[in-house]
Amino acid sequence: MQSKQGYVYILSNRPNGTLYIGVTSDLVKRVHEHKNHLVEGFTSKYDLNDLVYYEIFDDIVNAILREKQMKKWNRAWKLKLINKFNPAWRDLYDDICK
């Protein structure tokens, strides 16, 4: 049986702003839920609506492992990762909806 694809993603409210790292098997659906405040908690409290980073994995288990690893990182490492992948801190949601 093949495992589901997985995604690790980072949301923010502005460049160099508050960060949230999450994992999901459906990135478009999950970011839509965050953007429309269908998810209570940290992301809605801090208005984290912009998808500024994501990684795709063939296996959800590997995505979960990566999320746990990234959550242990210091803030500077996370900012460096985002700045390399998305220097303008554009909201990438429209890109993944295509």
Buried (B, 14 or more C-beta within 10 A) or exposed (E): EEEEBBBBBBBBBEBEBBBBBBBBBEBBEBBEBBBEEEBEEEBBEBBBBBBBBBBEBEEBEBBBBBBEEBEEEEEEEBBEBBBEEBEEBEBBBEEBEE
